[in-house]
């Protein structure tokens, strides 16, 4: 879908509005925004256009009221409002759910702030998926799970003390399999069984810690027959479900699904929804080559509706995915020919975004894209008052906001599906008020 030619992205910043969100099923009564009084010892700054910019204060501490009551869910926001509120989550609401459908959050060792955040907000999530493990074929009918050095049993114990029914479902990826290894498992039933038994026995070994898996293999096994991949997945699920847990809750198998039919379509969903326990639809990374939204909301609807049309009467959980990361596009200088890439791309996480706003709070403009339902942060090479109408942004950042996350949780509510977050350590603290 050709939603976002660069010209549209550039022009949208000229049309900032002051509208706020309308009434929603999860919105609490609002009140006027809190006033943050700048310190008298700090003087105001002027940008080159003569506009006054008071330096942002340090973020407010955790509060007794959530972001909805503080009227922070605005389309019209600025760097100052983000910088002065991003750490100010509602600590008295940290164990209260806003979103009523199933929730899952990934936690990664390389964004370890997520470990602490999920301890604070344990009750907001039904499933917590630490990204620890990879499974490899090491010899004929021999498989090994790597990553056990990352297991933090004390952290898991703390989570289960806070919420006894939270489900810890570590992600297991099938990365960097050789062609020979993939060929072997596709050709041999014995190889398939050993793979399933390895995963089963690992869960038995860590019976008290783990409640199942999130499996990520479709993108790595994209070439071979889908029928065989589905057979492998159903075999794994059958072995996992055989584990005696001495309780009414069985170990679960949840599949991570790329939003592309060459990997997974409604027929695959129909084939697997009877044996798997859930599907995480990876509704992000819509575009990355040229500046554009991470997950335009209409695209997310299309992806989800394609699965939901096949889901009638089935009990498997479906999760709409939310990104807590974004993308930053820096214009290439000097400008290349028009038929070549105009911007360099890199990931941006919450702490990167905050650092950027601190540096550029006088010149950065944050605008709400009404089509994508995402906020876009832009910096031009010259001030808005002096720049030419056809000049292109120097920097564009597509990073989540309270409004963009709220709108996607509203979409999930309307579709009666859950929400899965990638990943907890990449976001801003006050995002969690919305879950």
C-alpha positions in Angstrom: 0.0 0.0 0.0 1.4 3.3 -1.0 0.2 5.2 2.0 3.1 7.5 2.7 5.1 9.1 -0.1 7.8 11.4 1.4 6.0 14.5 0.2 3.0 13.6 2.4 5.2 13.0 5.4 6.9 16.4 4.9 3.7 18.4 4.5 1.8 16.8 7.4 3.9 18.9 9.9 2.3 22.1 8.6 -1.1 21.0 9.8 -0.8 20.5 13.6 -4.2 20.6 15.3 -5.1 21.0 19.0 -7.6 18.1 19.1 -7.6 15.5 21.9 -8.8 12.0 21.8 -12.5 11.4 21.8 -14.4 9.3 24.3 -13.3 5.6 24.4 -14.3 2.5 26.3 -11.3 2.7 28.6 -11.0 6.4 29.1 -11.3 7.8 32.6 -12.8 11.2 33.3 -10.3 13.8 32.4 -9.3 17.1 34.1 -7.2 20.0 33.0 -3.5 19.2 32.5 -1.2 19.8 35.4 0.9 22.9 35.2 4.6 22.5 35.5 6.1 25.7 36.8 9.7 26.3 35.5 12.3 27.2 38.1 12.8 30.9 38.4 16.5 30.3 38.2 16.3 29.1 34.6 16.0 31.6 31.9 13.9 31.1 28.8 15.6 30.3 25.4 14.8 31.6 22.0 15.1 29.7 18.8 16.2 31.4 15.6 12.6 32.4 14.7 12.3 34.3 18.0 9.9 31.8 19.6 10.3 31.4 23.4 11.2 27.9 24.6 11.5 27.4 28.4 13.9 24.6 29.1 12.0 21.4 30.1 12.2 20.3 33.7 13.2 16.9 34.8 10.4 14.4 34.4 7.8 14.4 37.2 8.1 11.4 39.6 5.4 8.7 39.7 2.0 10.0 40.5 -1.3 9.0 42.1 -3.3 9.6 38.9 -2.9 8.1 35.5 -2.0 9.7 32.2 -5.7 9.7 31.1 -6.8 11.8 34.2 -3.8 14.1 33.7 -5.1 14.8 30.1 -1.8 13.6 28.5 -3.5 11.7 25.7 -3.3 14.5 23.2 -2.8 14.7 19.5 -1.1 18.0 20.0 2.0 17.4 22.0 5.5 18.9 22.2 8.9 17.8 23.3 8.5 19.7 26.7 5.4 17.7 27.6 7.1 14.4 26.8 10.3 15.3 28.7 8.4 16.5 31.8 6.1 13.4 32.1 7.6 10.3 30.5 8.7 8.8 33.9 5.5 9.8 35.7 3.4 6.7 35.6 0.6 6.1 38.2 2.2 4.1 40.9 -1.1 3.6 42.7 -2.5 2.2 39.5 0.3 -0.2 38.8 -1.7 -3.2 39.8 -4.9 -2.1 38.1 -5.8 -3.2 34.6 -7.1 -0.8 31.9 -7.0 -3.3 29.1 -9.2 -6.4 29.7 -8.0 -8.8 27.0 -5.0 -11.0 27.3 -1.6 -9.2 27.4 1.9 -10.4 26.7 5.2 -8.5 27.0 8.6 -9.5 25.8 11.6 -8.8 28.0 15.1 -8.8 26.4 18.5 -9.0 28.1 19.9 -6.2 25.9 17.2 -3.8 27.1 17.3 -4.8 30.7 15.3 -1.8 32.0 12.4 -4.1 31.1 13.2 -6.5 34.0 12.5 -3.8 36.5 9.5 -2.3 34.8 7.7 -5.6 34.5 8.2 -6.2 38.2 6.4 -2.9 38.9 3.6 -3.8 36.4 3.4 -7.5 36.8 -0.4 -7.5 37.3 -1.0 -5.7 34.0 0.4 -8.7 32.0 -0.9 -12.3 31.7 2.1 -13.5 29.8 5.8 -12.5 30.2 8.2 -13.7 27.6 11.9 -13.4 28.3 13.9 -13.5 25.1 16.5 -16.0 26.2 16.6 -19.1 24.1 17.7 -20.5 20.7 17.4 -24.1 19.7 20.0 -25.6 17.5 20.6 -29.0 15.8 24.1 -30.2 17.0 24.2 -33.7 15.5 22.0 -36.4 14.0 18.8 -36.4 16.1 20.4 -34.2 18.7 19.2 -30.7 19.7 20.4 -28.2 22.2 18.8 -25.1 23.7 21.2 -22.2 24.1 20.8 -19.3 26.4 20.4 -20.9 29.8 23.0 -18.5 31.2 20.3 -15.8 30.9 17.8 -17.6 33.2 17.0 -15.4 36.2 15.1 -17.6 38.6 15.0 -15.0 41.3 13.3 -12.5 38.9 10.7 -15.1 37.9 10.1 -16.0 41.6 9.5 -12.3 42.3 7.0 -12.0 39.4 5.1 -15.1 40.6 5.0 -13.8 44.1 3.4 -10.6 42.8 0.9 -12.5 40.7 0.7 -16.3 41.2 -1.1 -16.9 37.9 1.3 -15.0 35.6 2.5 -17.2 32.8 6.3 -17.1 32.0 6.6 -18.2 28.4 10.2 -17.7 27.2 10.7 -17.1 23.5 12.6 -19.8 21.6 14.0 -18.8 18.2 15.3 -21.1 15.5 18.0 -18.8 14.2 20.9 -19.6 11.9 20.0 -23.2 11.1 22.1 -24.5 8.2 20.5 -25.8 5.0 21.6 -29.3 6.0 19.9 -29.0 9.4 16.7 -27.8 7.9 16.8 -30.5 5.2 17.3 -33.2 7.9 14.3 -32.2 10.0 12.1 -31.9 6.9 13.1 -35.3 5.6 13.2 -37.3 8.9 10.3 -38.1 11.2 12.8 -39.1 13.8 14.4 -35.7 13.7 11.0 -34.0 14.2 10.3 -36.2 17.2 13.7 -35.4 18.8 13.2 -31.7 18.3 9.8 -31.9 20.1 11.2 -34.1 22.9 14.1 -31.6 23.5 11.6 -28.8 24.0 9.4 -31.0 26.1 12.2 -32.2 28.4 13.5 -28.7 28.8 10.2 -27.6 30.2 10.1 -30.6 32.5 13.6 -29.6 33.8 12.4 -26.1 34.5 8.8 -27.1 35.5 8.5 -24.5 38.3 9.8 -21.6 36.2 8.3 -21.8 32.8 4.7 -22.2 31.6 5.3 -22.9 28.0 7.0 -21.2 25.0 6.7 -18.5 22.4 8.1 -20.1 19.3 9.7 -18.0 16.5 10.6 -20.1 13.5 8.4 -19.1 10.5 10.7 -16.4 9.2 13.7 -18.8 9.4 11.9 -21.7 7.8 10.2 -19.7 5.0 11.6 -21.6 2.1 10.4 -25.2 2.8 6.9 -26.5 2.6 4.3 -24.9 4.9 2.7 -28.3 5.4 5.9 -29.7 6.9 6.4 -26.6 9.1 2.8 -27.0 10.4 3.4 -30.6 11.1 6.5 -29.7 13.1 4.5 -27.2 15.1 1.7 -29.6 15.8 4.1 -32.2 17.0 5.8 -29.8 19.3 2.4 -28.7 20.7 1.3 -32.3 21.2 4.5 -33.1 23.2 4.3 -30.0 25.3 0.6 -30.5 26.2 1.4 -34.0 27.4 3.5 -32.6 30.3 1.8 -33.4 33.6 1.7 -30.1 35.5 -0.3 -31.4 38.5 -2.7 -28.6 38.0 -5.6 -27.6 35.7 -3.3 -25.3 33.6 -1.3 -27.0 30.9 2.0 -25.8 29.4 1.3 -23.5 26.4 2.7 -23.0 23.0 2.3 -19.6 21.4 3.5 -18.9 17.8 5.0 -15.6 16.6 3.5 -14.9 13.1 5.0 -12.5 10.6 2.3 -10.4 8.8 3.1 -11.9 5.4 1.1 -14.6 3.7 4.2 -16.2 2.3 5.0 -17.2 5.9 1.6 -17.7 7.3 -2.0 -17.4 5.9 -5.5 -18.1 7.0 -5.2 -21.7 5.9 -2.2 -22.2 8.1 -4.1 -20.6 10.9 -7.0 -23.0 10.4 -4.6 -25.9 10.4 -2.9 -24.9 13.7 -5.5 -23.1 15.8 -6.8 -26.3 17.2 -3.4 -27.4 18.6 -1.6 -24.2 19.4 -2.6 -22.0 22.4 -2.0 -18.6 20.8 -0.8 -16.5 17.9 1.2 -13.2 18.2 0.6 -11.3 14.9 3.7 -9.1 14.3 1.8 -6.0 13.3 4.8 -3.7 13.0 7.6 -2.7 10.7 5.3 -1.6 7.9 8.0 0.3 6.1 11.7 0.9 6.8 13.5 2.0 3.6 12.1 5.5 3.4 10.5 7.6 6.1 7.1 6.2 7.1 5.1 5.0 10.0 6.1 1.8 11.9 2.5 0.4 12.0 -0.2 2.4 10.3 -3.5 1.5 12.0 -5.4 0.7 8.8 -2.7 -1.8 7.9 -2.9 -3.4 11.3 -6.7 -3.7 10.9 -6.2 -5.5 7.5 -3.7 -7.9 8.9 -5.8 -8.8 12.0 -9.0 -9.1 10.0 -7.4 -11.6 7.7 -6.8 -13.9 10.7 -10.0 -13.2 12.6 -12.1 -14.2 9.6 -10.7 -17.7 10.2 -11.1 -17.7 13.9 -14.8 -18.2 14.6 -15.4 -20.6 17.4 -11.8 -21.3 18.2 -10.2 -20.9 21.6 -6.6 -20.0 20.6 -5.7 -16.5 21.8 -4.7 -13.9 19.2 -2.4 -11.0 20.1 -2.1 -7.8 18.2 1.6 -6.6 18.4 2.6 -3.2 19.7 6.1 -1.7 19.2 7.8 0.2 22.0 10.6 1.1 19.6 10.7 3.4 16.6 12.8 4.4 13.7 14.9 7.5 13.1 15.7 8.7 9.5 18.6 11.1 9.0 18.8 12.9 5.7 21.9 12.1 3.7 24.1 15.1 3.1 25.0 16.0 0.4 21.7 14.8 -1.1 21.9 11.8 -3.5 20.0 11.7 -6.8 16.2 11.4 -6.4 16.2 7.8 -7.5 18.5 6.8 -4.6 17.9 6.5 -0.9 17.5 9.9 0.7 17.7 8.9 4.4 19.8 6.7 6.6 17.8 4.6 9.0 18.4 3.3 12.5 16.3 2.0 15.4 15.4 4.3 18.2 14.5 3.3 21.8 12.9 5.2 24.6 16.1 6.5 26.1 17.4 7.5 22.7 14.2 9.4 22.0 14.4 11.2 25.3 18.1 12.1 24.7 17.1 13.4 21.3 14.3 15.6 22.6 16.6 17.1 25.3 19.0 18.1 22.6 16.5 19.4 20.1 13.5 20.5 22.2 13.7 24.1 20.7 13.6 23.0 17.1 11.8 19.6 17.1 8.1 19.6 16.0 5.9 16.6 17.0 2.9 16.1 14.7 0.1 13.5 14.7 -0.5 11.6 11.5 -4.2 11.2 11.2 -3.9 8.3 8.8 -1.3 6.2 10.6 -2.4 7.3 14.1 1.3 7.8 15.0 3.2 10.8 16.2 6.1 12.0 14.1 9.0 14.1 15.4 10.7 16.3 12.8 13.7 18.6 12.7 14.3 20.8 9.7 17.7 22.2 8.7 16.4 25.7 9.2 13.5 27.1 11.2 10.0 26.7 10.1 9.6 30.5 9.5 12.6 30.7 7.2 12.6 27.3 5.4 11.5 26.9 1.9 8.1 25.2 1.4 9.7 22.3 -0.5 12.5 21.7 1.9 12.8 18.2 3.3 13.2 17.4 7.0 16.7 16.8 8.2 15.6 14.2 10.8 12.3 12.2 11.1 11.5 10.0 14.0 8.6 7.6 14.2 8.4 6.6 17.9 5.3 5.5 19.9 3.3 8.0 22.0 0.5 7.7 24.5 -2.0 8.4 21.8 -0.7 5.9 19.3 -0.6 3.1 21.9 -4.0 4.0 23.3 -5.5 3.9 19.7 -4.0 0.4 19.1 -5.3 -0.9 22.4 -8.7 0.4 21.4 -8.4 -1.4 18.1 -7.6 -4.6 20.0 -10.6 -4.1 22.2 -12.9 -3.7 19.2 -11.5 -6.8 17.6 -11.7 -8.8 20.9 -8.0 -9.8 20.8 -5.1 -9.4 23.1 -2.0 -7.2 22.9 1.7 -8.2 22.8 4.5 -5.7 23.4 7.9 -5.8 21.9 9.7 -5.0 24.2 9.2 -3.7 27.7 12.7 -2.2 28.1 12.3 -0.1 24.9 9.4 2.0 26.0 8.7 5.0 28.3 7.5 4.4 31.9 4.1 6.2 31.5 3.1 3.9 28.6 2.2 1.3 31.1 -0.7 3.3 32.5 -2.6 2.3 29.4 -2.5 -1.5 30.0 
